[in-house]
Amino acid sequence: RLRSDPSRCQQPLASACVGIFYLDDPRLRSKHTVNVGSDDCEQRSWTHLTSFKVLRHRRFPEDIPVCIGEADNVWTARIGPMLENCSGEALGVTWRHKAIFYTRPDAVGKEMCVRYKKETGRHAGWSRWQIVPKEDGQCGRPNDGYKTSFMFRSMEDMYRPPRQYLCARGNVGRGRHLGLELGCELGSSLAFAVLRAELARDASEVYCIGRSSEGDRVSSGPNCNSTELGVGWTHVAAFAVPANATGPPWCLGRRLANASHGAHRGLHTHFRVASRLQCAGEGYAHVISFREVALAEMTQDHGLLSLRAL
């Protein structure tokens, strides 16, 4: 089921770049090249024009092939939408297959235009194609002699791993404000494995990160916007912890302290996190306990894991 659903698979994306070469003949003006597997077409006499993301290989039947051909001696390009091989005759020119890429009907990247120009007379061998980004609703410059034959959207990596890390920054237990970051990279900070909020089985498994002048905290529920003890908390992010999670424990503790000097007089709250079941001690009261989401708990119902989520 997972393999048959493209929306649940991390696509193997590659870059493709477009280069332009300005010709001396004022009638021909320019020609284009497309290189699959590179994001920079600045090479030899070519000037880099743009780059976009594509699929390097077909993954599903509905993936759309686009082939790249090249004409020997003049080194112009053929762009063949819906074709897997660009060899052969087209626009009166013999083409040699060069490369292929794929896109999808549901791609959400920038819109690209495939255009061609049919030359005549002594320039007949210069008939050619180009790929240009659609800008301001237009495919290329008006009256440049090109005709648009096809448009497609490039690929974008929209994948978000189901399992992510919640990290605590700085000194998390000795008075300094607690800082929390969701979706962080593993490093020297404390880090706890959690799920994306939308993967919670019910509302009781959803928690949020709130931020105030007194640092960050974790609360139950999908939204941390609130005011407590005269402190305004702003919602930062939400995550989920399954009730039956089996990973290592972690906890949140809170300490109330009086500040009697300076501009910050009054009652202040400090929060801390720790890798244990109970956060009581050293003046802190225990607030809530969690268990990390163990990798062994992940199933195909959570979608595809990336290496960054391991």
N, C-alpha and C positions, 0 to 999 in steps of 0.2 A: 504493500500500500504506500509506504513512504517513497519508494523508488519511482512509483507511477505518478506522483503528484509533484509537478515542477515547483509549486509554491513552497514546498517543504525541503527543497534541495539547494545546497550551496553551489552555484554555478561556477565552472572554471573559466573565469574571465581573462581576456588578453587585451592588450592595447593594439590599436591600429592608427597609423598616422597618415596624413595627407601632405604631400609636398607639391610645390608649384615651381615651374621653370619658365622664365620669361624669355620668349623667342625674339629674334631680331626682326622677323617679318611682321610688319604692322597689321597684316590681315589675320595671321594666326595668333598673335599676341602671347599665348601661353599654353602650357600643357601641364598635366597633373600626374602624380604617381601615388600609389597607395601601398604601404608596407604593413603587413600583418605581423604582430609580435614586437612592435616598436612604438614608443610614444613620441619619437622625435625624428622627423624626416629631413633634418638639416644635414645634408651630406653632399659631397662634391659640389655641383652647381645648383642643387635643389635648395629651395627655401621652405622651411617648415610652415605649414598653413594651419593645421589643426590636428587634434587627436581625439579618439573616442574609444569606448570599451565595446568589445564584441565577445562572442563565444568562439573558441578556437575549434571546437568539435561539436557535431550534432549530438544532442542528448535526448531529444524527444521528437516524434514525427512532425510536430507542428513547427519546429525550428526552421527559420527561413535562411536558405543559403544565398550567399552573394560571392560570386567568383571574380577574381582579378586576372586580367590578361594583359599581355604586353606585345607591342609590335616591334619586331627587330628593326634595327637601324635608326628608326625615328623615336623609339622608346616612349610611345604614347600608351595610354591605358585604356583598357576595356573593363567596364564594370557590368557584371551580368547578374542582376537580381533573379532569384529563383533558379539559378544555374549552379551546378557543382563543378563544371569544367568550362573554361572560357576559350579553349582551343577551337579553331575553325574560322570561318568567314563571317564577318559582320561589318556593316557599313562599307562594304567593298574592300576591307582590309583583312589580311590574314593574321590571326592572333595566336600567340603561344600562352598556354595556361601558366599562371605564376603562383596564385595563392587562392585561398578560400576562407571565408569566415561566415558565422551564423549570427542571427539575431532572433528575437522572439516576437510574436504578435502582441504580447503583454509587456514588452520592454518599456521602461519609463525614463530612459536617458534622453539626451538632446536629439532633436530631429535632424536627420541628415537627408540631403537631396542627391539623387543620382541623375546626372544630366549628360546629354550627348550633343555633339556637333558634327554635322555631315558636311564635309568639305567637297568641293568640286574642282574640275579642271586640273591644273598642274599641282593643286594641293590635295587631290583626292586621297592620297596615301596618308594624309594627316587627320582623317576623321577620327574622333576620339571621345572619351568619356571623362567625367570628373565627379568627385564627391565633394560637396560643400555643405557646411552647416546652414540650416534654415535660420535666417535672422530677420527679425521684424516682419515675420510672415512671408518673407520672400526667399525664393531659391535662386541665389546668384543675382547678378546685375541684369536689369532689363535691357533688352536689345543687344545682348552680347553674342547672339547667334546660337546659344545653347537651348535645348528643349529638355524639360524635366520629364523623365520616364518613370521614376519610382521614388518614393520616400519611405524611410524607416526610422525607427528610434533606436539609438544605441543602448547598450546594456549599462546598468548601474548595479553596484553591489548593495542590495537592500537587506542583506542577511544580518540578523541579530541572534546571537547564540542564546538558547533558552536558559543556560546556566551561566551566571555572571558573578563577579566578586564585589562585595561591599568592603571597602578599605577604611581604616581609621588612621588619620594622619597625626603625626607629632607625638608628644607625650600624652598618652590617653588616660593617665590615672593620677596625676599629681598636680592638679590645680589649673593647668592651662586648658583653654577651651577645646572641646572635642570637635574634630573635623571629620566628616564622613564623605566618601565619594563612591558612587555606584557605577559599575562598569569599568573599574580600574584595572590596571595591569598588576600582576603579582610582583611584589618587590620587598622592600624592607619593612613596610607597614603591616600591621595586623590586617588580615583579609579573611572574609567569611563567604563561603559559596552559598548563593541564594538563586531563586528563579525570577524571571521577568514577572511582573505583576499580573499580566493577562493570562498567565498559566496557572493561577490559583484555582483550586476546585470550588472554593466558596469564599465569601467575603472575610471570614475569620482568619484566612491565611494571608491576608494582604496587610502590609505595613508600609509606613512612609518615613521619609527623612524630613525633618523640619530644621530650619536655620534661623538664628536670632543673634542679637548682640552678645549672647552668652554661649555661642557655639552651636553645635548640631546635636540632634537627638533622634531617637527612633520612637514612633508611636504606632498604635494599632489604627488600621483604617487606610483608605486610599488617598487621603488628602490631609496634610499637616498644617494648613492655614488655621491659626487660632491665636487667642490672647489668653495668657495665664499668668497670674501674679504680676500683672502689669507689663508682661513681656510679650511682644508680638512675634509669632512664629510664622515663617514663610515656607510653603511647601517647596521641596526640591525635587524629590523623586519617590517612586513607589516600587516595591518589590514583594515577592511572595516567599513564604517559608511553609512548606507542607507540614501538617500536624504530625505526620508519621516520618519526618526526616530522620535519618540515622547517622549523620555525620558527627564530627566533633562538636562539643557544646560551646556556646558563647553567650554572653549576658550583657545587659545594660544596667548600670547603677546610677544613682542620683544623690548629690549632696547639696544641702542648703547651707549657705554661709553668709554671714553678715560682713559687709564692707563698711568700715566706719570712718573712712577718710577719702579725700579727693572728691572728684565729680561723680564717683560711682557708689555713693553711700546707699545702704539699704540691703535687702535680702537678695542674694544672687544664687543661681542654680548652676552646678557643675555636673556634667554627665561624663561617664567613662564606659568603655567596653573592655571585656576581658575574655580570654579563652578558657572559660570554666562555666559550671552550671549556675553558680551564685556569685553576684557582684557585691554582696554585703561585706563591710569591713572598711577600716581606714576612714571612718566617717561617712561612708556611702551606704545608702539603702538600696536593696535589690529592687529592680523595676520589672524586668522581664528576662526570660531565658529562651534560647533558641538552640536548634541543632542545625549544622550545615547540611546542605543538600549533597549527599554523597554521589560520586560519579556512577556508582552501581545502581542508583535509583533511577537513572535516566533511561527512558524508553523511546521508541519511535513516535509515541504520542507527543513527546516534547519537541519533535522536529530534529533537525540534523545538528550535531555538535561540530564546532570547528576546533582546531588545535588550540586556539586561544582560550577555549572554555575548559580545557582539561586541567 
